[in-house]
Amino acid sequence: MRKAGELLVGNEIYHLRAGWACQFRDLSNGRRAIVDVYLPGDVIGLDTVLLTRPLKEILTLTEVTTEAVAAEDALMNLMAYRPTALYVIWLLGQRKRRADRFLAAISCLDARGRLAMMVLDFYTRLRRRKLIAGSTYNLPLTQVQIGHYLGLTVVHINRVLRSLREARIVNLEKHCITILDLEGLTSLAQNEGMANSSGARIGGRSAPEIGLPTGKSAL
């Protein structure tokens, strides 16, 4: 169990059982950019396993519960367990598609479209993993962190949230997101493909049903 605001470091990968975390980059001009947001069920540190970069710059956004797998020889161990290997492949594919959508949104969408993309992405991922049943979910990011994620100022985010609330599309109150018009939200996000990914399955089972090998102690 780790508290909100802690950094995840070390030569391990983490299966996020509960809570939210993010990956960030501190830029040379002193600003911070959030480049990915991890939800329950995600695996953090796959880059470490693939030896592309060390695990760093991962910040917990809430209190989190994780399972740790030592990065040393982890790739062979994971691939020897077929359900987990499929899950890792699926996660890598999802991460690549998410990065592509994020880049397209930052490049092409206005502020309303970017915010809609973010809200819809989190909603779809949480629904796919059966972590929510309705149109409401908790969003632990502050408006400053949303700005770091979407490349917007807090003033701009406030203005956009107010306009979406007045249009009865989305309401954000005390970190609680309520989607009032899913069709309108999807239209704002320009149907980047997130809504269509909710039914992804692997080998006849939904991806969230496939996990890491048991026997790893929770942190």
Residue frames as a rotation matrix with the C-alpha (Angstrom) as fourth column:
MET 1
0.578 0.816 0.000 0.00
0.816 -0.578 0.000 0.00
0.000 0.000 -1.000 0.00
ARG 2
-0.631 -0.773 0.068 1.37
0.775 -0.631 0.023 3.39
0.025 0.067 0.997 -1.00
LYS 3
0.007 0.613 -0.790 0.05
0.535 -0.670 -0.515 6.85
-0.845 -0.419 -0.333 -0.25
ALA 4
0.798 0.303 0.521 -0.93
0.601 -0.455 -0.657 9.49
0.038 0.837 -0.545 -2.81
GLY 5
0.896 -0.444 0.028 1.99
-0.438 -0.891 -0.118 11.60
0.077 0.093 -0.993 -4.00
GLU 6
0.332 -0.806 0.490 4.65
-0.234 0.433 0.871 8.88
-0.914 -0.404 -0.045 -3.75
LEU 7
0.152 -0.398 -0.905 7.10
-0.988 -0.034 -0.151 8.02
0.029 0.917 -0.398 -6.52
LEU 8
0.890 0.061 0.453 7.36
-0.077 0.997 0.018 4.42
-0.450 -0.051 0.891 -7.72
VAL 9
0.316 -0.866 -0.388 11.00
-0.935 -0.214 -0.284 3.55
0.163 0.453 -0.877 -8.27
GLY 10
-0.003 -0.451 0.893 13.21
-0.570 0.734 0.369 0.48
-0.821 -0.508 -0.259 -8.41
ASN 11
-0.745 -0.348 -0.569 13.87
-0.666 0.435 0.606 -2.49
0.036 0.830 -0.556 -10.65
GLU 12
-0.693 0.617 0.372 10.34
0.354 0.742 -0.570 -3.84
-0.628 -0.263 -0.733 -10.53
ILE 13
-0.755 0.636 0.164 7.17
-0.108 -0.367 0.924 -3.71
0.647 0.679 0.346 -12.53
TYR 14
-0.871 0.478 0.111 3.90
-0.172 -0.085 -0.981 -3.05
-0.460 -0.874 0.156 -10.75
HIS 15
-0.577 0.813 0.072 0.45
0.545 0.318 0.776 -4.49
0.608 0.487 -0.626 -11.34
LEU 16
-0.881 0.268 0.390 -1.86
-0.421 -0.820 -0.387 -1.71
0.216 -0.505 0.835 -10.17
ARG 17
-0.721 0.614 -0.322 -4.58
0.657 0.753 -0.035 -3.46
0.221 -0.237 -0.946 -8.17
ALA 18
0.456 0.849 -0.266 -6.27
0.890 -0.442 0.114 -0.33
-0.021 -0.289 -0.957 -6.82
GLY 19
0.303 -0.270 -0.914 -5.80
0.299 -0.884 0.360 3.41
-0.905 -0.382 -0.187 -7.22
TRP 20
0.944 0.018 0.330 -4.52
0.316 -0.339 -0.886 5.76
0.096 0.941 -0.326 -9.93
ALA 21
0.145 -0.934 -0.327 -0.99
0.429 -0.239 0.871 6.78
-0.892 -0.266 0.366 -10.93
CYS 22
0.984 0.145 -0.103 0.61
-0.022 -0.475 -0.880 8.80
-0.176 0.868 -0.464 -13.71
GLN 23
0.124 -0.958 0.259 3.84
0.942 0.195 0.272 9.00
-0.311 0.210 0.927 -15.68
PHE 24
0.930 0.206 -0.304 5.31
0.160 -0.972 -0.170 12.48
-0.331 0.109 -0.937 -16.04
ARG 25
0.096 -0.919 0.383 8.23
0.945 -0.036 -0.325 14.36
0.312 0.393 0.865 -17.52
ASP 26
0.551 -0.048 -0.833 9.78
0.395 -0.864 0.312 17.48
-0.735 -0.501 -0.457 -15.99
LEU 27
0.702 -0.196 0.684 10.78
0.655 -0.197 -0.729 19.78
0.278 0.960 -0.010 -18.84
SER 28
-0.298 -0.954 -0.047 13.82
0.925 -0.276 -0.260 22.02
0.235 -0.121 0.965 -19.06
ASN 29
-0.453 0.188 0.872 11.63
0.031 -0.973 0.227 25.14
0.891 0.130 0.435 -18.80
GLY 30
-0.942 0.011 0.336 10.44
-0.334 -0.134 -0.933 24.06
0.035 -0.991 0.130 -15.36
ARG 31
-0.010 0.999 -0.041 7.03
-1.000 -0.009 0.029 22.85
0.029 0.042 0.999 -16.49
ARG 32
-0.691 -0.123 0.712 5.72
-0.290 0.950 -0.117 19.32
-0.662 -0.287 -0.692 -16.04
ALA 33
-0.225 0.619 -0.752 3.94
-0.920 0.119 0.373 17.16
0.321 0.776 0.543 -18.62
ILE 34
-0.150 0.279 0.949 1.87
-0.462 0.828 -0.317 14.12
-0.874 -0.486 0.005 -17.70
VAL 35
-0.573 -0.226 -0.787 2.28
-0.819 0.151 0.553 11.62
-0.006 0.962 -0.272 -20.53
ASP 36
-0.409 0.516 -0.753 0.13
-0.042 0.813 0.581 8.73
0.912 0.269 -0.311 -19.30
VAL 37
-0.232 0.433 0.871 -2.41
-0.969 -0.184 -0.166 7.94
0.088 -0.882 0.462 -16.59
TYR 38
-0.788 -0.126 -0.603 -2.64
-0.126 0.991 -0.042 4.45
0.603 0.043 -0.797 -15.08
LEU 39
0.085 0.903 0.422 -5.91
-0.921 -0.090 0.379 3.00
0.380 -0.421 0.824 -13.78
PRO 40
-0.029 -0.050 0.998 -6.60
-0.687 0.726 0.017 -0.14
-0.726 -0.686 -0.056 -11.71
GLY 41
0.776 0.247 0.581 -5.62
0.139 0.831 -0.539 -3.20
-0.616 0.499 0.610 -13.76
ASP 42
0.837 -0.523 -0.157 -2.76
-0.375 -0.342 -0.862 -1.49
0.397 0.781 -0.483 -15.62
VAL 43
0.638 -0.747 -0.187 0.82
0.753 0.556 0.352 -2.72
-0.159 -0.366 0.917 -15.43
ILE 44
0.932 -0.360 -0.044 3.42
-0.361 -0.932 -0.020 -0.06
-0.034 0.035 -0.999 -14.70
GLY 45
0.213 -0.960 0.181 7.02
-0.680 -0.012 0.733 -0.50
-0.702 -0.279 -0.655 -15.75
LEU 46
0.821 0.096 0.562 6.75
0.277 0.795 -0.540 -2.64
-0.499 0.599 0.626 -18.87
ASP 47
0.807 -0.590 -0.017 9.51
-0.378 -0.495 -0.782 -0.42
0.453 0.638 -0.623 -20.30
THR 48
0.156 -0.755 0.637 11.74
-0.949 0.066 0.310 -1.77
-0.276 -0.653 -0.705 -17.53
VAL 49
0.399 0.070 0.914 10.99
-0.076 0.996 -0.042 -5.37
-0.914 -0.053 0.402 -18.52
LEU 50
0.888 0.008 0.461 11.68
0.448 0.218 -0.867 -4.64
-0.107 0.976 0.189 -22.19
LEU 51
0.074 -0.963 -0.260 14.92
0.813 -0.093 0.575 -2.87
-0.577 -0.254 0.776 -21.21
THR 52
0.212 0.054 0.976 13.94
0.807 -0.573 -0.144 0.30
0.551 0.818 -0.165 -23.06
ARG 53
-0.185 -0.310 0.932 14.19
-0.285 -0.891 -0.353 2.63
0.940 -0.331 0.077 -20.04
PRO 54
-0.870 -0.149 -0.470 14.35
0.379 0.408 -0.830 2.42
0.316 -0.901 -0.299 -16.24
LEU 55
0.198 0.964 -0.177 11.23
0.840 -0.073 0.538 2.86
0.505 -0.255 -0.824 -14.14
LYS 56
-0.750 -0.371 -0.548 11.09
0.608 -0.712 -0.351 6.47
-0.260 -0.597 0.759 -13.06
GLU 57
-0.928 0.361 -0.092 8.82
-0.372 -0.909 0.188 9.47
-0.016 0.208 0.978 -12.99
ILE 58
-0.323 0.867 -0.378 5.76
0.328 0.478 0.815 7.47
0.888 0.139 -0.439 -11.89
LEU 59
-0.900 0.066 0.431 3.64
-0.382 -0.596 -0.706 9.33
0.210 -0.800 0.561 -9.33
THR 60
-0.610 0.747 -0.263 0.73
0.785 0.615 -0.076 7.90
0.105 -0.253 -0.962 -7.36
LEU 61
-0.626 0.483 0.612 -2.38
-0.145 -0.843 0.518 10.08
0.766 0.236 0.598 -7.71
THR 62
0.515 0.755 0.405 -4.29
-0.665 0.053 0.745 8.23
0.541 -0.653 0.529 -4.99
GLU 63
-0.079 -0.415 0.906 -3.54
-0.783 0.588 0.201 5.62
-0.616 -0.694 -0.371 -2.37
VAL 64
0.264 0.106 -0.959 -2.60
-0.857 0.482 -0.183 2.55
0.443 0.870 0.218 -4.39
THR 65
0.387 -0.187 0.903 -2.27
-0.427 0.832 0.355 -1.18
-0.818 -0.523 0.242 -3.92
THR 66
0.351 -0.364 -0.863 0.20
-0.913 0.074 -0.402 -2.94
0.210 0.928 -0.307 -6.19
GLU 67
0.857 -0.295 0.423 1.73
0.156 0.930 0.333 -6.33
-0.492 -0.219 0.843 -6.84
ALA 68
0.372 -0.818 -0.438 5.44
-0.836 -0.501 0.225 -6.25
-0.403 0.283 -0.870 -7.58
VAL 69
0.920 -0.239 0.310 7.37
0.340 0.880 -0.331 -8.44
-0.194 0.410 0.891 -10.00
ALA 70
0.180 -0.933 -0.311 11.17
0.053 -0.306 0.950 -8.16
-0.982 -0.187 -0.006 -10.06
ALA 71
0.683 0.081 -0.726 12.30
-0.645 -0.399 -0.651 -6.78
-0.343 0.913 -0.220 -13.41
GLU 72
-0.407 -0.908 -0.097 15.32
-0.877 0.358 0.320 -9.11
-0.256 0.216 -0.942 -13.49
ASP 73
-0.999 -0.023 0.033 14.36
-0.008 0.916 0.400 -12.08
-0.039 0.400 -0.916 -15.67
ALA 74
-0.398 0.917 -0.016 10.73
-0.204 -0.106 -0.973 -10.91
-0.894 -0.384 0.230 -15.47
LEU 75
-0.107 0.378 -0.920 10.21
-0.977 -0.211 0.027 -10.99
-0.184 0.901 0.392 -19.23
MET 76
-0.689 -0.201 -0.696 10.99
-0.421 0.893 0.159 -14.71
0.589 0.402 -0.701 -19.45
ASN 77
-0.935 0.354 -0.021 8.90
0.204 0.489 -0.848 -15.46
-0.290 -0.797 -0.530 -16.37
LEU 78
-0.270 0.879 -0.393 5.92
-0.490 -0.477 -0.730 -13.51
-0.829 -0.004 0.559 -17.68
MET 79
-0.132 0.201 -0.971 6.09
-0.986 0.079 0.150 -15.02
0.107 0.976 0.188 -21.14
ALA 80
-0.925 -0.220 -0.310 6.24
-0.192 0.974 -0.119 -18.52
0.328 -0.050 -0.943 -19.66
TYR 81
-0.608 0.791 -0.066 2.77
0.383 0.220 -0.897 -17.93
-0.695 -0.571 -0.436 -18.20
ARG 82
-0.705 0.201 0.680 0.54
0.693 -0.013 0.721 -17.79
0.154 0.980 -0.130 -21.29
PRO 83
0.399 0.917 0.014 -2.45
0.899 -0.394 0.192 -15.83
0.181 -0.064 -0.981 -19.89
THR 84
0.458 -0.298 -0.837 -0.12
0.360 -0.799 0.481 -13.17
-0.812 -0.522 -0.259 -18.53
ALA 85
-0.661 -0.722 0.201 1.84
0.440 -0.156 0.884 -13.06
-0.607 0.673 0.421 -21.79
LEU 86
-0.285 0.659 0.696 -1.40
0.883 -0.102 0.458 -12.39
0.373 0.745 -0.553 -23.67
TYR 87
0.677 0.560 -0.478 -2.34
0.721 -0.636 0.276 -9.74
-0.149 -0.532 -0.834 -21.13
VAL 88
-0.025 -0.780 -0.625 1.04
0.329 -0.597 0.732 -8.00
-0.944 -0.187 0.272 -21.47
ILE 89
-0.780 -0.222 0.585 0.72
0.611 -0.066 0.789 -8.00
-0.136 0.973 0.187 -25.27
TRP 90
0.163 0.933 0.320 -2.79
0.904 -0.271 0.330 -6.59
0.395 0.235 -0.888 -24.98
LEU 91
0.591 0.019 -0.807 -1.60
0.574 -0.712 0.403 -3.89
-0.567 -0.702 -0.432 -22.55
LEU 92
-0.489 -0.848 -0.205 1.22
0.374 -0.417 0.828 -2.85
-0.788 0.329 0.521 -24.87
GLY 93
-0.606 0.349 0.715 -1.22
0.747 -0.061 0.663 -2.60
0.275 0.935 -0.223 -27.76
GLN 94
0.510 0.845 -0.162 -3.66
0.840 -0.450 0.302 -0.58
0.183 -0.290 -0.939 -25.69
ARG 95
0.267 -0.491 -0.829 -0.90
0.472 -0.683 0.557 1.74
-0.840 -0.540 0.049 -24.53
LYS 96
-0.775 -0.569 0.273 0.24
0.486 -0.262 0.834 2.30
-0.403 0.779 0.479 -28.12
ARG 97
-0.237 0.773 0.588 -3.30
0.812 -0.175 0.557 3.09
0.534 0.610 -0.586 -29.27
ARG 98
0.634 0.456 -0.625 -3.81
0.750 -0.561 0.351 5.37
-0.191 -0.691 -0.698 -26.29
ALA 99
-0.196 -0.800 -0.567 -0.58
0.425 -0.590 0.686 7.23
-0.884 -0.107 0.456 -27.08
ASP 100
-0.784 -0.049 0.619 -1.65
0.618 -0.162 0.769 7.61
0.063 0.986 0.157 -30.72
ARG 101
0.231 0.952 0.200 -5.07
0.849 -0.298 0.437 8.99
0.476 0.069 -0.877 -29.71
PHE 102
0.489 -0.105 -0.866 -3.48
0.653 -0.614 0.443 11.32
-0.578 -0.782 -0.232 -27.20
LEU 103
-0.604 -0.785 -0.138 -1.03
0.442 -0.474 0.761 12.69
-0.663 0.399 0.633 -29.77
ALA 104
-0.564 0.474 0.676 -3.84
0.705 -0.150 0.694 13.17
0.430 0.868 -0.250 -32.30
ALA 105
0.495 0.812 -0.310 -5.97
0.851 -0.381 0.363 14.96
0.176 -0.443 -0.879 -29.71
ILE 106
0.186 -0.510 -0.840 -3.19
0.514 -0.678 0.525 17.32
-0.838 -0.529 0.136 -28.65
SER 107
-0.783 -0.599 0.166 -2.34
0.415 -0.304 0.858 18.02
-0.464 0.741 0.486 -32.29
CYS 108
-0.816 0.454 0.359 -5.82
0.347 -0.112 0.931 18.39
0.463 0.884 -0.066 -33.76
LEU 109
0.096 0.954 -0.285 -8.52
0.858 0.066 0.509 18.94
0.504 -0.293 -0.812 -31.14
ASP 110
-0.086 -0.029 0.996 -9.49
-0.276 -0.960 -0.052 22.17
0.957 -0.280 0.075 -29.42
ALA 111
-0.779 -0.312 0.543 -9.71
-0.571 -0.002 -0.821 22.41
0.258 -0.950 -0.177 -25.64
ARG 112
0.130 0.908 0.398 -13.26
-0.942 0.238 -0.236 21.01
-0.309 -0.345 0.886 -25.49
GLY 113
0.669 0.091 -0.738 -12.23
-0.505 0.784 -0.362 18.07
0.545 0.614 0.570 -27.67
ARG 114
-0.393 -0.891 -0.228 -9.15
-0.315 0.363 -0.877 17.32
0.864 -0.273 -0.423 -25.56
LEU 115
-0.654 0.195 0.731 -11.14
-0.746 -0.007 -0.666 17.33
-0.124 -0.981 0.150 -22.33
ALA 116
0.485 0.872 -0.072 -13.84
-0.862 0.462 -0.209 15.18
-0.149 0.164 0.975 -23.92
MET 117
0.308 -0.465 -0.830 -11.20
-0.407 0.724 -0.557 12.72
0.860 0.509 0.034 -25.10
MET 118
-0.738 -0.644 0.202 -9.76
-0.419 0.202 -0.885 12.43
0.530 -0.738 -0.419 -21.59
VAL 119
-0.341 0.694 0.634 -13.14
-0.856 0.049 -0.514 11.98
-0.388 -0.718 0.578 -19.87
LEU 120
0.645 0.622 -0.444 -14.26
-0.759 0.584 -0.286 9.42
0.081 0.522 0.849 -22.46
ASP 121
-0.035 -0.760 -0.649 -10.98
-0.427 0.599 -0.678 7.50
0.904 0.254 -0.345 -22.28
PHE 122
-0.848 -0.271 0.455 -11.12
-0.512 0.205 -0.834 7.12
0.133 -0.940 -0.313 -18.50
TYR 123
0.015 0.954 0.300 -14.82
-0.900 0.143 -0.411 6.22
-0.435 -0.264 0.861 -18.65
THR 124
0.580 0.213 -0.786 -14.24
-0.683 0.654 -0.327 3.52
0.444 0.726 0.524 -21.28
ARG 125
-0.381 -0.822 -0.424 -11.30
-0.346 0.552 -0.759 1.97
0.857 -0.142 -0.495 -19.49
LEU 126
-0.778 0.141 0.612 -13.13
-0.607 0.079 -0.790 1.88
-0.160 -0.987 0.024 -16.14
ARG 127
0.304 0.953 -0.012 -16.27
-0.895 0.281 -0.347 0.41
-0.327 0.116 0.938 -17.73
ARG 128
0.312 -0.256 -0.915 -14.26
-0.617 0.678 -0.400 -2.20
0.723 0.689 0.053 -19.62
ARG 129
-0.685 -0.658 -0.313 -12.73
-0.141 0.542 -0.829 -3.38
0.715 -0.523 -0.464 -16.35
LYS 130
0.168 0.897 -0.408 -16.15
0.428 0.307 0.850 -3.35
0.888 -0.318 -0.332 -14.63
LEU 131
-0.713 -0.474 -0.517 -14.95
0.680 -0.286 -0.675 -0.80
0.172 -0.833 0.526 -12.09
ILE 132
-0.752 0.602 -0.271 -18.00
-0.419 -0.752 -0.509 1.40
-0.510 -0.269 0.817 -12.70
ALA 133
-0.534 0.650 0.540 -21.53
0.717 0.687 -0.118 0.53
-0.447 0.324 -0.833 -13.76
GLY 134
0.563 0.816 -0.130 -23.06
0.663 -0.539 -0.519 3.92
-0.494 0.206 -0.845 -14.48
SER 135
0.512 -0.288 0.809 -21.99
0.620 -0.528 -0.580 7.23
0.595 0.799 -0.092 -15.98
THR 136
0.820 -0.221 0.527 -20.24
-0.476 -0.776 0.414 8.58
0.317 -0.590 -0.742 -12.88
TYR 137
0.539 -0.688 -0.487 -16.68
0.714 0.679 -0.170 8.01
0.448 -0.256 0.857 -11.70
ASN 138
0.803 -0.343 -0.488 -14.10
0.216 -0.594 0.775 9.59
-0.556 -0.727 -0.403 -9.42
LEU 139
0.635 -0.634 0.442 -11.40
0.425 -0.191 -0.885 11.65
0.646 0.749 0.148 -11.13
PRO 140
0.620 -0.382 -0.686 -8.46
0.724 -0.058 0.687 12.13
-0.302 -0.922 0.240 -8.73
LEU 141
-0.341 -0.785 0.518 -6.54
0.902 -0.428 -0.055 14.53
0.265 0.448 0.854 -10.97
THR 142
-0.048 0.232 -0.971 -6.48
0.465 -0.856 -0.227 18.19
-0.884 -0.463 -0.067 -9.91
GLN 143
0.919 0.393 0.027 -7.13
0.223 -0.462 -0.858 20.86
-0.324 0.795 -0.512 -12.51
VAL 144
0.343 -0.885 -0.315 -3.40
-0.811 -0.449 0.376 21.61
-0.474 0.126 -0.871 -12.50
GLN 145
-0.465 -0.519 0.717 -2.69
-0.165 0.847 0.506 17.95
-0.870 0.117 -0.479 -13.31
ILE 146
0.452 0.669 0.591 -5.38
0.584 0.279 -0.762 17.94
-0.675 0.689 -0.264 -16.01
GLY 147
0.874 -0.176 -0.452 -3.58
-0.383 -0.822 -0.422 20.92
-0.297 0.542 -0.786 -17.49
HIS 148
-0.160 -0.980 0.119 -0.27
-0.739 0.198 0.644 19.04
-0.654 0.015 -0.756 -17.39
TYR 149
-0.290 0.115 0.950 -1.96
0.308 0.951 -0.021 16.13
-0.906 0.286 -0.311 -19.17
LEU 150
0.458 0.649 0.608 -3.80
0.788 0.021 -0.616 18.08
-0.412 0.761 -0.501 -21.87
GLY 151
-0.559 -0.750 0.354 -1.43
0.829 -0.514 0.220 21.00
0.017 0.417 0.909 -22.36
LEU 152
0.177 0.713 0.679 -3.96
0.467 -0.668 0.580 23.58
0.866 0.214 -0.451 -21.13
THR 153
-0.800 -0.366 0.474 -3.96
-0.186 -0.601 -0.778 26.28
0.570 -0.711 0.413 -18.47
VAL 154
-0.768 0.522 -0.372 -6.14
0.597 0.372 -0.710 26.05
-0.232 -0.768 -0.597 -15.37
VAL 155
-0.519 0.582 -0.626 -8.08
-0.372 -0.813 -0.447 29.11
-0.769 0.001 0.639 -16.53
HIS 156
-0.547 0.274 -0.791 -8.83
-0.795 0.128 0.593 27.41
0.263 0.953 0.148 -19.85
ILE 157
-0.841 0.222 -0.493 -9.85
0.264 0.964 -0.015 24.18
0.472 -0.143 -0.870 -18.13
ASN 158
-0.699 0.601 -0.387 -12.25
0.305 -0.239 -0.922 26.06
-0.647 -0.762 -0.016 -15.85
ARG 159
-0.439 0.515 -0.736 -13.81
-0.743 -0.669 -0.025 27.77
-0.505 0.537 0.676 -18.85
VAL 160
-0.621 0.157 -0.768 -14.22
-0.546 0.616 0.568 24.51
0.562 0.772 -0.297 -20.76
LEU 161
-0.875 0.302 -0.379 -15.67
0.465 0.743 -0.481 22.64
0.137 -0.597 -0.791 -17.78
ARG 162
-0.574 0.686 -0.447 -18.20
-0.071 -0.585 -0.808 25.41
-0.816 -0.432 0.384 -17.28
SER 163
-0.391 0.414 -0.822 -19.22
-0.912 -0.294 0.286 25.28
-0.123 0.862 0.492 -20.94
LEU 164
-0.737 0.097 -0.669 -19.61
-0.161 0.936 0.313 21.49
0.657 0.338 -0.674 -20.86
ARG 165
-0.826 0.469 -0.313 -21.68
0.472 0.271 -0.839 21.73
-0.309 -0.841 -0.445 -17.70
GLU 166
-0.434 0.674 -0.597 -23.93
-0.447 -0.737 -0.507 24.41
-0.782 0.047 0.622 -19.21
ALA 167
-0.373 0.252 -0.893 -24.34
-0.888 0.183 0.423 22.28
0.270 0.950 0.156 -22.35
ARG 168
0.406 0.515 0.755 -25.30
-0.785 0.619 0.000 19.35
-0.468 -0.593 0.656 -20.09
ILE 169
0.514 -0.367 -0.776 -22.59
-0.469 0.636 -0.612 17.11
0.718 0.678 0.154 -21.52
VAL 170
-0.037 -0.590 -0.807 -20.27
0.632 0.612 -0.476 16.61
0.774 -0.527 0.350 -18.52
ASN 171
0.732 0.192 0.654 -20.29
-0.356 -0.710 0.607 17.80
0.581 -0.677 -0.452 -14.95
LEU 172
-0.137 -0.816 -0.562 -17.23
0.513 0.427 -0.745 17.78
0.847 -0.390 0.360 -12.67
GLU 173
0.458 0.307 0.834 -17.85
-0.539 -0.650 0.535 18.46
0.706 -0.695 -0.132 -8.99
LYS 174
0.395 -0.388 0.832 -15.49
-0.870 0.131 0.475 17.62
-0.294 -0.912 -0.286 -6.13
HIS 175
-0.622 -0.782 -0.034 -13.47
-0.716 0.551 0.429 15.18
-0.317 0.291 -0.903 -8.27
CYS 176
-0.303 0.596 0.744 -16.67
0.258 0.803 -0.538 13.41
-0.917 0.029 -0.397 -9.38
ILE 177
-0.885 0.000 -0.465 -17.25
-0.442 -0.312 0.841 13.17
-0.145 0.950 0.276 -13.15
THR 178
-0.132 0.881 0.454 -20.82
0.203 0.472 -0.858 12.68
-0.970 -0.021 -0.242 -14.34
ILE 179
-0.988 -0.144 0.062 -21.39
0.077 -0.099 0.992 12.11
-0.137 0.985 0.109 -18.05
LEU 180
-0.306 0.928 -0.213 -24.75
-0.206 -0.283 -0.937 13.65
-0.929 -0.243 0.278 -18.92
ASP 181
0.764 0.492 -0.417 -24.65
-0.487 0.017 -0.873 13.17
-0.423 0.870 0.253 -22.69
LEU 182
0.116 -0.767 0.631 -22.44
0.135 0.642 0.755 10.29
-0.984 -0.002 0.178 -23.84
GLU 183
0.432 0.091 0.897 -23.27
0.879 0.182 -0.441 10.83
-0.203 0.979 -0.001 -27.51
GLY 184
0.970 -0.063 0.236 -22.39
0.002 -0.965 -0.262 14.50
0.245 0.254 -0.936 -27.30
LEU 185
0.544 -0.817 0.192 -19.18
-0.465 -0.103 0.879 13.69
-0.699 -0.567 -0.436 -25.44
THR 186
0.119 -0.466 0.877 -18.18
0.563 0.759 0.327 11.14
-0.818 0.455 0.353 -28.08
SER 187
0.722 0.205 0.661 -18.91
0.680 -0.385 -0.624 13.67
0.127 0.900 -0.418 -30.81
LEU 188
0.909 -0.417 0.021 -16.66
-0.409 -0.877 0.253 16.22
-0.087 -0.239 -0.967 -29.14
ALA 189
0.188 -0.870 0.455 -13.87
-0.321 0.383 0.866 13.67
-0.928 -0.309 -0.207 -28.94
GLN 190
0.111 -0.063 -0.992 -14.37
-0.982 -0.158 -0.099 13.10
-0.151 0.985 -0.079 -32.71
ASN 191
0.914 0.368 0.173 -14.84
-0.350 0.928 -0.125 9.38
-0.206 0.053 0.977 -32.24
GLU 192
0.130 -0.974 -0.186 -11.09
-0.988 -0.111 -0.108 8.73
0.084 0.198 -0.977 -31.89
GLY 193
-0.032 -0.103 -0.994 -11.89
-0.367 0.926 -0.084 5.04
0.929 0.363 -0.067 -31.43
MET 194
-0.845 -0.328 0.422 -11.98
-0.491 0.165 -0.855 4.90
0.211 -0.930 -0.301 -27.64
ALA 195
-0.070 0.909 0.411 -15.67
-0.919 0.101 -0.381 4.06
-0.388 -0.405 0.828 -27.44
ASN 196
0.609 0.338 -0.718 -15.22
-0.689 0.673 -0.268 1.14
0.393 0.658 0.643 -29.82
SER 197
-0.335 -0.862 -0.379 -12.42
-0.473 0.502 -0.724 -0.43
0.815 -0.064 -0.576 -27.77
SER 198
-0.184 0.276 0.943 -14.62
-0.982 -0.016 -0.187 -1.33
-0.036 -0.961 0.274 -24.80
GLY 199
0.788 0.586 0.188 -15.35
-0.578 0.810 -0.099 -4.81
-0.210 -0.031 0.977 -26.12
ALA 200
0.059 -0.848 -0.526 -11.76
-0.832 0.249 -0.496 -5.93
0.552 0.467 -0.691 -26.64
ARG 201
0.811 0.226 0.540 -11.27
-0.497 0.753 0.432 -9.58
-0.309 -0.618 0.723 -25.77
ILE 202
-0.239 -0.915 -0.324 -8.40
-0.955 0.282 -0.091 -12.05
0.175 0.287 -0.942 -25.71
GLY 203
-0.885 -0.230 -0.404 -8.90
-0.228 0.972 -0.054 -15.73
0.405 0.045 -0.913 -26.30
GLY 204
-0.188 0.922 -0.338 -12.63
0.378 0.386 0.842 -15.56
0.907 0.030 -0.421 -25.54
ARG 205
0.237 0.229 -0.944 -12.11
0.969 -0.124 0.214 -13.70
-0.068 -0.966 -0.251 -22.23
SER 206
0.891 0.042 0.451 -12.11
0.103 -0.988 -0.113 -10.01
0.441 0.147 -0.885 -21.59
ALA 207
0.060 -0.995 0.085 -8.62
0.101 -0.079 -0.992 -8.70
0.993 0.068 0.096 -20.88
PRO 208
-0.048 -0.128 0.991 -9.32
-0.867 -0.487 -0.105 -7.71
0.496 -0.864 -0.088 -17.27
GLU 209
0.888 0.412 0.204 -9.99
-0.459 0.768 0.447 -11.38
0.027 -0.491 0.871 -16.47
ILE 210
0.631 -0.742 -0.227 -6.34
0.538 0.630 -0.560 -12.19
0.558 0.232 0.797 -17.24
GLY 211
0.934 -0.235 0.271 -3.85
-0.355 -0.719 0.598 -11.24
0.054 -0.654 -0.754 -14.55
LEU 212
-0.032 -0.999 -0.020 -0.33
-0.844 0.038 -0.534 -11.63
0.535 0.000 -0.845 -13.33
PRO 213
-0.147 -0.079 -0.986 0.72
0.214 0.971 -0.109 -14.89
0.966 -0.227 -0.126 -11.73
THR 214
0.823 0.483 0.301 -0.43
-0.205 -0.242 0.948 -15.22
0.530 -0.842 -0.100 -8.15
GLY 215
0.618 -0.577 -0.534 1.88
0.774 0.565 0.284 -15.47
0.138 -0.589 0.796 -5.21
LYS 216
-0.404 -0.734 0.546 3.34
0.538 -0.674 -0.507 -11.97
0.740 0.089 0.667 -5.44
SER 217
-0.237 0.299 -0.924 3.00
0.936 -0.185 -0.300 -9.95
-0.261 -0.936 -0.236 -2.26
ALA 218
0.602 0.507 0.617 1.11
0.615 -0.787 0.048 -6.64
0.510 0.350 -0.785 -2.34
LEU 219
-0.558 -0.822 0.114 3.13
0.605 -0.496 -0.623 -3.58
0.569 -0.278 0.774 -1.56
